[in-house]
Amino acid sequence: MNYNQLTETERYQIYAMKKAGRRQKEIAVELNRSTSTISRELSRNQGSELKKEQRKVLRQ
């Protein structure tokens, strides 16, 4: 099986869609990624671990 890392753009899209109230399943379908990938990304980068750029996207 071939695995690809999320791009920076995809990471921003995930956080923007989540902030807009989209469910993980909807985000996964939109980005053509598995729901587990979306779940791991959101879990991995919660709270104080969010990068400055990701926090900036969430504030918009």
LOKE-861492 format. One record per atom (N, C-alpha, C, O): residue number from 1; atom name; x, y, z. Coordinates in steps of 0.1 Angstrom, whole numbers, plus 5000, padded with zeros to 4 digits. Layout:
N
<fitor NUM,CA,<X,Y,Z>>,
...
***
This chain:
60
<fitor 1,N,<5008,4988,5000>>,
<fitor 1,CA,<5000,5000,5000>>,
<fitor 1,C,<5009,5012,5000>>,
<fitor 1,O,<5019,5013,5006>>,
<fitor 2,N,<5004,5023,4993>>,
<fitor 2,CA,<5012,5035,4992>>,
<fitor 2,C,<5006,5046,5001>>,
<fitor 2,O,<4994,5048,5001>>,
<fitor 3,N,<5015,5052,5009>>,
<fitor 3,CA,<5011,5062,5019>>,
<fitor 3,C,<5017,5075,5015>>,
<fitor 3,O,<5028,5076,5011>>,
<fitor 4,N,<5009,5086,5016>>,
<fitor 4,CA,<5013,5099,5013>>,
<fitor 4,C,<5011,5108,5025>>,
<fitor 4,O,<5000,5107,5031>>,
<fitor 5,N,<5020,5116,5029>>,
<fitor 5,CA,<5018,5126,5040>>,
<fitor 5,C,<5009,5137,5035>>,
<fitor 5,O,<5007,5140,5024>>,
<fitor 6,N,<5002,5142,5045>>,
<fitor 6,CA,<4993,5154,5043>>,
<fitor 6,C,<5002,5165,5039>>,
<fitor 6,O,<5013,5168,5044>>,
<fitor 7,N,<4997,5173,5029>>,
<fitor 7,CA,<5004,5185,5026>>,
<fitor 7,C,<5000,5196,5036>>,
<fitor 7,O,<4991,5195,5043>>,
<fitor 8,N,<5008,5207,5035>>,
<fitor 8,CA,<5005,5218,5044>>,
<fitor 8,C,<4991,5224,5041>>,
<fitor 8,O,<4984,5228,5050>>,
<fitor 9,N,<4988,5225,5028>>,
<fitor 9,CA,<4975,5230,5024>>,
<fitor 9,C,<4964,5221,5029>>,
<fitor 9,O,<4954,5226,5034>>,
<fitor 10,N,<4966,5208,5028>>,
<fitor 10,CA,<4955,5199,5034>>,
<fitor 10,C,<4953,5201,5049>>,
<fitor 10,O,<4942,5200,5054>>,
<fitor 11,N,<4964,5203,5056>>,
<fitor 11,CA,<4963,5205,5070>>,
<fitor 11,C,<4955,5217,5073>>,
<fitor 11,O,<4947,5217,5082>>,
<fitor 12,N,<4958,5228,5066>>,
<fitor 12,CA,<4950,5240,5068>>,
<fitor 12,C,<4935,5238,5064>>,
<fitor 12,O,<4927,5243,5071>>,
<fitor 13,N,<4933,5231,5054>>,
<fitor 13,CA,<4919,5228,5050>>,
<fitor 13,C,<4912,5220,5061>>,
<fitor 13,O,<4900,5223,5064>>,
<fitor 14,N,<4919,5210,5066>>,
<fitor 14,CA,<4913,5202,5077>>,
<fitor 14,C,<4908,5211,5089>>,
<fitor 14,O,<4897,5210,5093>>,
<fitor 15,N,<4917,5220,5093>>,
<fitor 15,CA,<4914,5228,5104>>,
<fitor 15,C,<4903,5239,5101>>,
<fitor 15,O,<4895,5242,5109>>,
<fitor 16,N,<4903,5244,5089>>,
<fitor 16,CA,<4893,5253,5085>>,
<fitor 16,C,<4879,5247,5084>>,
<fitor 16,O,<4869,5252,5089>>,
<fitor 17,N,<4879,5235,5078>>,
<fitor 17,CA,<4866,5227,5077>>,
<fitor 17,C,<4861,5223,5091>>,
<fitor 17,O,<4849,5224,5094>>,
<fitor 18,N,<4870,5219,5100>>,
<fitor 18,CA,<4866,5215,5113>>,
<fitor 18,C,<4860,5227,5121>>,
<fitor 18,O,<4850,5226,5128>>,
<fitor 19,N,<4867,5238,5119>>,
<fitor 19,CA,<4862,5251,5125>>,
<fitor 19,C,<4848,5255,5120>>,
<fitor 19,O,<4840,5260,5127>>,
<fitor 20,N,<4846,5252,5107>>,
<fitor 20,CA,<4833,5255,5101>>,
<fitor 20,C,<4822,5245,5105>>,
<fitor 20,O,<4811,5246,5101>>,
<fitor 21,N,<4826,5235,5113>>,
<fitor 21,CA,<4816,5226,5118>>,
<fitor 21,C,<4814,5213,5110>>,
<fitor 21,O,<4805,5205,5113>>,
<fitor 22,N,<4823,5211,5101>>,
<fitor 22,CA,<4822,5199,5093>>,
<fitor 22,C,<4827,5186,5101>>,
<fitor 22,O,<4836,5187,5109>>,
<fitor 23,N,<4820,5175,5099>>,
<fitor 23,CA,<4824,5163,5105>>,
<fitor 23,C,<4837,5157,5099>>,
<fitor 23,O,<4840,5160,5087>>,
<fitor 24,N,<4843,5148,5106>>,
<fitor 24,CA,<4856,5142,5101>>,
<fitor 24,C,<4853,5134,5089>>,
<fitor 24,O,<4861,5134,5079>>,
<fitor 25,N,<4842,5127,5088>>,
<fitor 25,CA,<4838,5119,5076>>,
<fitor 25,C,<4837,5129,5064>>,
<fitor 25,O,<4842,5125,5053>>,
<fitor 26,N,<4831,5140,5066>>,
<fitor 26,CA,<4829,5149,5054>>,
<fitor 26,C,<4842,5155,5050>>,
<fitor 26,O,<4845,5156,5038>>,
<fitor 27,N,<4851,5158,5059>>,
<fitor 27,CA,<4864,5163,5056>>,
<fitor 27,C,<4872,5153,5048>>,
<fitor 27,O,<4878,5156,5038>>,
<fitor 28,N,<4871,5140,5053>>,
<fitor 28,CA,<4878,5129,5046>>,
<fitor 28,C,<4874,5127,5032>>,
<fitor 28,O,<4882,5126,5023>>,
<fitor 29,N,<4861,5128,5030>>,
<fitor 29,CA,<4855,5126,5016>>,
<fitor 29,C,<4860,5138,5007>>,
<fitor 29,O,<4865,5136,4996>>,
<fitor 30,N,<4859,5150,5012>>,
<fitor 30,CA,<4863,5162,5005>>,
<fitor 30,C,<4878,5161,5001>>,
<fitor 30,O,<4881,5165,4990>>,
<fitor 31,N,<4887,5156,5010>>,
<fitor 31,CA,<4901,5156,5007>>,
<fitor 31,C,<4906,5143,5001>>,
<fitor 31,O,<4917,5141,4999>>,
<fitor 32,N,<4896,5133,4999>>,
<fitor 32,CA,<4899,5120,4994>>,
<fitor 32,C,<4910,5113,5003>>,
<fitor 32,O,<4920,5108,4998>>,
<fitor 33,N,<4908,5114,5016>>,
<fitor 33,CA,<4916,5108,5027>>,
<fitor 33,C,<4908,5099,5035>>,
<fitor 33,O,<4895,5100,5036>>,
<fitor 34,N,<4914,5090,5043>>,
<fitor 34,CA,<4906,5082,5052>>,
<fitor 34,C,<4902,5090,5064>>,
<fitor 34,O,<4909,5099,5068>>,
<fitor 35,N,<4891,5085,5070>>,
<fitor 35,CA,<4887,5092,5083>>,
<fitor 35,C,<4897,5091,5094>>,
<fitor 35,O,<4898,5100,5102>>,
<fitor 36,N,<4904,5080,5094>>,
<fitor 36,CA,<4915,5078,5104>>,
<fitor 36,C,<4926,5088,5102>>,
<fitor 36,O,<4932,5092,5112>>,
<fitor 37,N,<4929,5091,5090>>,
<fitor 37,CA,<4940,5101,5087>>,
<fitor 37,C,<4935,5115,5093>>,
<fitor 37,O,<4943,5122,5100>>,
<fitor 38,N,<4923,5118,5091>>,
<fitor 38,CA,<4918,5131,5096>>,
<fitor 38,C,<4917,5131,5111>>,
<fitor 38,O,<4921,5141,5117>>,
<fitor 39,N,<4913,5120,5117>>,
<fitor 39,CA,<4912,5119,5131>>,
<fitor 39,C,<4926,5120,5138>>,
<fitor 39,O,<4928,5127,5147>>,
<fitor 40,N,<4936,5113,5132>>,
<fitor 40,CA,<4950,5114,5137>>,
<fitor 40,C,<4955,5128,5136>>,
<fitor 40,O,<4962,5133,5145>>,
<fitor 41,N,<4952,5135,5125>>,
<fitor 41,CA,<4957,5148,5123>>,
<fitor 41,C,<4951,5158,5134>>,
<fitor 41,O,<4959,5166,5140>>,
<fitor 42,N,<4939,5157,5136>>,
<fitor 42,CA,<4932,5165,5146>>,
<fitor 42,C,<4937,5162,5160>>,
<fitor 42,O,<4939,5171,5168>>,
<fitor 43,N,<4939,5149,5163>>,
<fitor 43,CA,<4944,5145,5176>>,
<fitor 43,C,<4958,5150,5179>>,
<fitor 43,O,<4962,5154,5189>>,
<fitor 44,N,<4966,5148,5168>>,
<fitor 44,CA,<4980,5151,5169>>,
<fitor 44,C,<4983,5166,5172>>,
<fitor 44,O,<4993,5169,5178>>,
<fitor 45,N,<4975,5174,5167>>,
<fitor 45,CA,<4978,5189,5167>>,
<fitor 45,C,<4967,5197,5174>>,
<fitor 45,O,<4963,5207,5169>>,
<fitor 46,N,<4964,5192,5186>>,
<fitor 46,CA,<4954,5199,5194>>,
<fitor 46,C,<4960,5209,5203>>,
<fitor 46,O,<4972,5209,5206>>,
<fitor 47,N,<4952,5218,5208>>,
<fitor 47,CA,<4956,5227,5219>>,
<fitor 47,C,<4969,5235,5216>>,
<fitor 47,O,<4970,5241,5206>>,
<fitor 48,N,<4978,5235,5226>>,
<fitor 48,CA,<4990,5243,5225>>,
<fitor 48,C,<5000,5238,5215>>,
<fitor 48,O,<5009,5245,5212>>,
<fitor 49,N,<4997,5227,5210>>,
<fitor 49,CA,<5006,5221,5200>>,
<fitor 49,C,<5004,5227,5186>>,
<fitor 49,O,<5012,5225,5177>>,
<fitor 50,N,<4993,5234,5184>>,
<fitor 50,CA,<4990,5239,5171>>,
<fitor 50,C,<5000,5249,5167>>,
<fitor 50,O,<5005,5257,5174>>,
<fitor 51,N,<5004,5248,5154>>,
<fitor 51,CA,<5014,5257,5149>>,
<fitor 51,C,<5008,5271,5148>>,
<fitor 51,O,<4996,5272,5147>>,
<fitor 52,N,<5016,5281,5148>>,
<fitor 52,CA,<5011,5295,5147>>,
<fitor 52,C,<5002,5297,5135>>,
<fitor 52,O,<4992,5303,5136>>,
<fitor 53,N,<5006,5291,5123>>,
<fitor 53,CA,<4999,5293,5111>>,
<fitor 53,C,<4985,5286,5112>>,
<fitor 53,O,<4975,5291,5107>>,
<fitor 54,N,<4984,5274,5119>>,
<fitor 54,CA,<4972,5267,5120>>,
<fitor 54,C,<4962,5275,5130>>,
<fitor 54,O,<4950,5276,5127>>,
<fitor 55,N,<4968,5281,5140>>,
<fitor 55,CA,<4959,5289,5149>>,
<fitor 55,C,<4954,5301,5141>>,
<fitor 55,O,<4943,5305,5143>>,
<fitor 56,N,<4962,5307,5133>>,
<fitor 56,CA,<4958,5318,5125>>,
<fitor 56,C,<4946,5315,5116>>,
<fitor 56,O,<4937,5322,5114>>,
<fitor 57,N,<4947,5303,5109>>,
<fitor 57,CA,<4936,5298,5101>>,
<fitor 57,C,<4923,5297,5109>>,
<fitor 57,O,<4912,5300,5104>>,
<fitor 58,N,<4925,5291,5121>>,
<fitor 58,CA,<4913,5288,5129>>,
<fitor 58,C,<4906,5301,5134>>,
<fitor 58,O,<4894,5302,5136>>,
<fitor 59,N,<4914,5312,5135>>,
<fitor 59,CA,<4908,5325,5139>>,
<fitor 59,C,<4900,5332,5128>>,
<fitor 59,O,<4892,5341,5131>>,
<fitor 60,N,<4902,5328,5116>>,
<fitor 60,CA,<4896,5336,5105>>,
<fitor 60,C,<4881,5333,5104>>,
<fitor 60,O,<4874,5338,5095>>,
***
